[in-house]
Amino acid sequence: MTYGQVAAFAGSPRGARQVARLLHSMSSKYGLPWHRVVNAAGQIVISDEESRFAQQAFLEEEGVEVKASGKVDLRLYRFEPQ
């Protein structure tokens, strides 16, 4: 999913940045699947190199192809809940 999708499903369609902050600060404590969230272009946008690599590795372990540019093809991999 994208940050914007998560925000919209949470009832705050303009809250993508808030989603990013919550995932950053709460993922460890609550076991949130932070690695499954990318920006609207499908790009991994974590600035910390180690965390960016970890996100890519987690996605690839789940069968998601991440291009060398750090992008995920959202047409193939975007999750659309019912």
Backbone as a printed PyTorch tensor [residue, N CA C, xyz], in Angstrom:
tensor([[[  0.8410,  -1.1820,   0.0000],
         [  0.0000,   0.0000,   0.0000],
         [  0.8840,   1.2430,   0.0000]],

        [[  0.2630,   2.3610,  -0.2790],
         [  0.9820,   3.6320,  -0.2020],
         [  0.6100,   4.3180,   1.1070]],

        [[  1.4170,   5.3010,   1.4920],
         [  1.1160,   6.0640,   2.6970],
         [ -0.2630,   6.7130,   2.5760]],

        [[ -0.5690,   7.2230,   1.3930],
         [ -1.8610,   7.8570,   1.1600],
         [ -3.0260,   6.8900,   1.2750]],

        [[ -2.8460,   5.6610,   0.7860],
         [ -3.8930,   4.6520,   0.9190],
         [ -4.1770,   4.3610,   2.3880]],

        [[ -3.1240,   4.1670,   3.1570],
         [ -3.2970,   3.8660,   4.5760],
         [ -4.0420,   5.0160,   5.2540]],

        [[ -3.6360,   6.2400,   4.9420],
         [ -4.2980,   7.4110,   5.5200],
         [ -5.7710,   7.4480,   5.1430]],

        [[ -6.0780,   7.2050,   3.8800],
         [ -7.4670,   7.2300,   3.4220],
         [ -8.3040,   6.1690,   4.1210]],

        [[ -7.7680,   4.9530,   4.2520],
         [ -8.5100,   3.8910,   4.9270],
         [ -8.6800,   4.1730,   6.4140]],

        [[ -7.7910,   4.9850,   6.9780],
         [ -7.8960,   5.3660,   8.3870],
         [ -8.8250,   6.5610,   8.5720]],

        [[ -9.3660,   7.0780,   7.4690],
         [-10.3020,   8.1860,   7.5590],
         [ -9.6830,   9.5590,   7.4520]],

        [[ -8.4160,   9.6200,   7.0720],
         [ -7.7300,  10.8970,   6.9400],
         [ -7.0030,  10.9360,   5.5900]],

        [[ -7.7520,  11.1590,   4.5040],
         [ -7.1570,  11.0420,   3.1680],
         [ -5.9890,  11.9700,   2.8850]],

        [[ -5.8040,  12.9960,   3.6800],
         [ -4.6630,  13.9000,   3.4810],
         [ -3.5760,  13.6700,   4.5290]],

        [[ -3.5930,  12.5360,   5.1890],
         [ -2.6820,  12.2810,   6.2960],
         [ -1.5140,  11.3710,   6.0000]],

        [[ -1.0290,  11.3460,   4.7470],
         [  0.0710,  10.4400,   4.3930],
         [  1.3140,  10.6770,   5.2440]],

        [[  1.6400,  11.9300,   5.5080],
         [  2.8380,  12.2180,   6.3250],
         [  2.6590,  11.7390,   7.7590]],

        [[  1.4380,  11.8320,   8.2540],
         [  1.1740,  11.3340,   9.6050],
         [  1.3640,   9.8180,   9.6560]],

        [[  0.9450,   9.1370,   8.5960],
         [  1.1400,   7.6840,   8.5280],
         [  2.6310,   7.3640,   8.5740]],

        [[  3.4190,   8.0930,   7.8200],
         [  4.8660,   7.8630,   7.8230],
         [  5.4430,   8.0440,   9.2230]],

        [[  5.0360,   9.0990,   9.9080],
         [  5.5400,   9.3330,  11.2730],
         [  5.1030,   8.2270,  12.2300]],

        [[  3.8530,   7.8100,  12.1320],
         [  3.3620,   6.7470,  13.0150],
         [  4.0920,   5.4320,  12.7520]],

        [[  4.2710,   5.0990,  11.4930],
         [  4.9990,   3.8620,  11.1870],
         [  6.4190,   3.9180,  11.7200]],

        [[  7.0560,   5.0670,  11.5710],
         [  8.4270,   5.2290,  12.0520],
         [  8.5060,   5.0840,  13.5690]],

        [[  7.5660,   5.6690,  14.2700],
         [  7.6590,   5.6980,  15.7290],
         [  6.9920,   4.5130,  16.4300]],

        [[  6.0710,   3.8290,  15.7900],
         [  5.2920,   2.8000,  16.4800],
         [  5.4810,   1.3760,  15.9580]],

        [[  6.1860,   1.2060,  14.8540],
         [  6.2870,  -0.1220,  14.2450],
         [  6.9200,  -1.1600,  15.1570]],

        [[  7.9900,  -0.8030,  15.8190],
         [  8.6590,  -1.7660,  16.6990],
         [  7.7620,  -2.1610,  17.8580]],

        [[  7.1580,  -1.1820,  18.4800],
         [  6.3380,  -1.4340,  19.6680],
         [  5.1210,  -2.3040,  19.3500]],

        [[  4.4930,  -2.0830,  18.1890],
         [  3.2500,  -2.7700,  17.8630],
         [  3.3810,  -3.8040,  16.7430]],

        [[  4.5840,  -4.0140,  16.2560],
         [  4.7930,  -5.0160,  15.2120],
         [  4.0960,  -4.6780,  13.8990]],

        [[  4.0700,  -3.4000,  13.5450],
         [  3.4050,  -2.9770,  12.3140],
         [  4.2280,  -3.3710,  11.0870]],

        [[  3.5740,  -3.7690,  10.0110],
         [  4.3000,  -4.1640,   8.7920],
         [  4.7270,  -2.9430,   7.9770]],

        [[  5.5690,  -2.1280,   8.5450],
         [  6.0170,  -0.8670,   7.9500],
         [  6.6400,  -1.0480,   6.5770]],

        [[  7.2660,  -2.2000,   6.3730],
         [  7.9970,  -2.4380,   5.1270],
         [  7.0760,  -2.5640,   3.9150]],

        [[  5.7900,  -2.7400,   4.1400],
         [  4.8420,  -2.8980,   3.0370],
         [  4.2820,  -1.5720,   2.5270]],

        [[  4.7540,  -0.4680,   3.0600],
         [  4.2280,   0.8410,   2.6900],
         [  5.2970,   1.6310,   1.9210]],

        [[  4.9010,   2.1300,   0.7520],
         [  5.7850,   2.9250,  -0.1080],
         [  5.0590,   4.2130,  -0.4850]],

        [[  5.7560,   5.1070,  -1.1700],
         [  5.0930,   6.3490,  -1.5560],
         [  4.1830,   6.1250,  -2.7640]],

        [[  3.4860,   7.1660,  -3.1930],
         [  2.4900,   7.0560,  -4.2600],
         [  3.0910,   6.6310,  -5.5930]],

        [[  4.3840,   6.8160,  -5.7690],
         [  5.0590,   6.4010,  -7.0010],
         [  5.6110,   4.9770,  -6.8950]],

        [[  5.4100,   4.3330,  -5.7480],
         [  5.9330,   2.9860,  -5.5420],
         [  7.3670,   2.9600,  -5.0670]],

        [[  7.8720,   4.0980,  -4.6770],
         [  9.2790,   4.2620,  -4.3040],
         [  9.4920,   4.0210,  -2.8070]],

        [[ 10.5550,   3.3120,  -2.4820],
         [ 11.0060,   3.2240,  -1.0990],
         [ 11.6610,   4.5670,  -0.7840]],

        [[ 11.1890,   5.2480,   0.2400],
         [ 11.6430,   6.6210,   0.4820],
         [ 12.3660,   6.8190,   1.8140]],

        [[ 12.7330,   5.7590,   2.4610],
         [ 13.4510,   5.8770,   3.7260],
         [ 14.8540,   6.4120,   3.4470]],

        [[ 15.2380,   7.4510,   4.1590],
         [ 16.5410,   8.0730,   3.8930],
         [ 17.7100,   7.2910,   4.5010]],

        [[ 17.4790,   6.6010,   5.5950],
         [ 18.5210,   5.8040,   6.2320],
         [ 18.8290,   4.5870,   5.3600]],

        [[ 20.0620,   4.4790,   4.9090],
         [ 20.4480,   3.4280,   3.9680],
         [ 20.1850,   2.0260,   4.5080]],

        [[ 20.4990,   1.7950,   5.7660],
         [ 20.3040,   0.4700,   6.3560],
         [ 18.8240,   0.0920,   6.3930]],

        [[ 17.9810,   1.0320,   6.7920],
         [ 16.5360,   0.7720,   6.8450],
         [ 15.9570,   0.6000,   5.4480]],

        [[ 16.4470,   1.3770,   4.4890],
         [ 15.9850,   1.2590,   3.1090],
         [ 16.3290,  -0.1310,   2.5650]],

        [[ 17.5420,  -0.5950,   2.8490],
         [ 17.9500,  -1.9290,   2.4240],
         [ 17.0850,  -2.9940,   3.0900]],

        [[ 16.8000,  -2.8080,   4.3890],
         [ 15.9610,  -3.7640,   5.1130],
         [ 14.5650,  -3.8240,   4.5040]],

        [[ 13.9860,  -2.6650,   4.1700],
         [ 12.6600,  -2.6550,   3.5660],
         [ 12.6700,  -3.4130,   2.2460]],

        [[ 13.6680,  -3.1700,   1.4320],
         [ 13.7630,  -3.8710,   0.1550],
         [ 13.8930,  -5.3730,   0.3800]],

        [[ 14.7230,  -5.7700,   1.3130],
         [ 14.9180,  -7.1960,   1.5910],
         [ 13.6230,  -7.8460,   2.0810]],

        [[ 12.8990,  -7.1740,   2.9790],
         [ 11.6220,  -7.7160,   3.4800],
         [ 10.6180,  -7.8730,   2.3460]],

        [[ 10.5270,  -6.8700,   1.4780],
         [  9.6000,  -6.9500,   0.3480],
         [  9.9740,  -8.1040,  -0.5800]],

        [[ 11.2420,  -8.2240,  -0.8790],
         [ 11.6900,  -9.2970,  -1.7710],
         [ 11.4550, -10.6700,  -1.1610]],

        [[ 11.6050, -10.8000,   0.1600],
         [ 11.3110, -12.0690,   0.8410],
         [  9.8460, -12.4570,   0.6720]],

        [[  8.9750, -11.4610,   0.5150],
         [  7.5420, -11.7040,   0.3420],
         [  7.1640, -11.8350,  -1.1340]],

        [[  8.1610, -11.8580,  -2.0200],
         [  7.8980, -12.0540,  -3.4290],
         [  7.6420, -10.7950,  -4.2330]],

        [[  7.8950,  -9.6280,  -3.6400],
         [  7.7050,  -8.3610,  -4.3290],
         [  9.0050,  -7.9880,  -5.0320]],

        [[  8.9100,  -7.7220,  -6.3250],
         [ 10.0940,  -7.3160,  -7.0810],
         [ 10.3420,  -5.8250,  -6.8490]],

        [[ 11.5420,  -5.5060,  -6.4060],
         [ 11.9510,  -4.1140,  -6.2140],
         [ 13.0300,  -3.8300,  -7.2460]],

        [[ 12.7810,  -2.8460,  -8.0800],
         [ 13.7390,  -2.5000,  -9.1350],
         [ 14.9770,  -1.8540,  -8.5300]],

        [[ 16.0430,  -1.7840,  -9.3060],
         [ 17.2980,  -1.1920,  -8.8410],
         [ 17.1080,   0.2500,  -8.3750]],

        [[ 16.1150,   0.9140,  -8.9150],
         [ 15.8190,   2.2980,  -8.5290],
         [ 15.0940,   2.3860,  -7.1850]],

        [[ 14.7500,   1.2230,  -6.6020],
         [ 14.0240,   1.2130,  -5.3420],
         [ 12.5210,   1.3170,  -5.5100]],

        [[ 12.0510,   1.0890,  -6.7330],
         [ 10.6190,   1.1990,  -7.0100],
         [  9.9490,  -0.1640,  -7.0830]],

        [[  8.6720,  -0.1440,  -6.6760],
         [  7.8030,  -1.3100,  -6.7570],
         [  6.7300,  -0.9720,  -7.7910]],

        [[  6.3980,  -1.9020,  -8.6590],
         [  5.3470,  -1.6760,  -9.6450],
         [  3.9890,  -1.7950,  -8.9360]],

        [[  3.3800,  -0.6630,  -8.6700],
         [  2.1170,  -0.6620,  -7.9310],
         [  0.9780,  -1.2960,  -8.7210]],

        [[  1.0850,  -1.3330, -10.0460],
         [  0.0420,  -2.0060, -10.8370],
         [  0.0080,  -3.4970, -10.5140]],

        [[  1.1570,  -4.0470, -10.1530],
         [  1.2280,  -5.4760,  -9.8110],
         [  1.0740,  -5.7590,  -8.3310]],

        [[  1.6280,  -4.8940,  -7.4940],
         [  1.7710,  -5.2390,  -6.0830],
         [  0.9280,  -4.4080,  -5.1070]],

        [[  0.2420,  -3.3840,  -5.5850],
         [ -0.5510,  -2.5670,  -4.6620],
         [ -1.6690,  -3.4180,  -4.0610]],

        [[ -1.7980,  -3.3260,  -2.7640],
         [ -2.8650,  -4.0280,  -2.0560],
         [ -4.0980,  -3.1330,  -2.0450]],

        [[ -5.2230,  -3.6970,  -2.4800],
         [ -6.4880,  -2.9620,  -2.4990],
         [ -7.4920,  -3.7080,  -1.6240]],

        [[ -7.6160,  -3.3150,  -0.3570],
         [ -8.5830,  -3.9910,   0.5130],
         [-10.0140,  -3.8000,  -0.0080]],

        [[-10.8470,  -4.7140,   0.3120],
         [-12.2630,  -4.6570,  -0.1080],
         [-12.9770,  -3.5020,   0.5150]]])
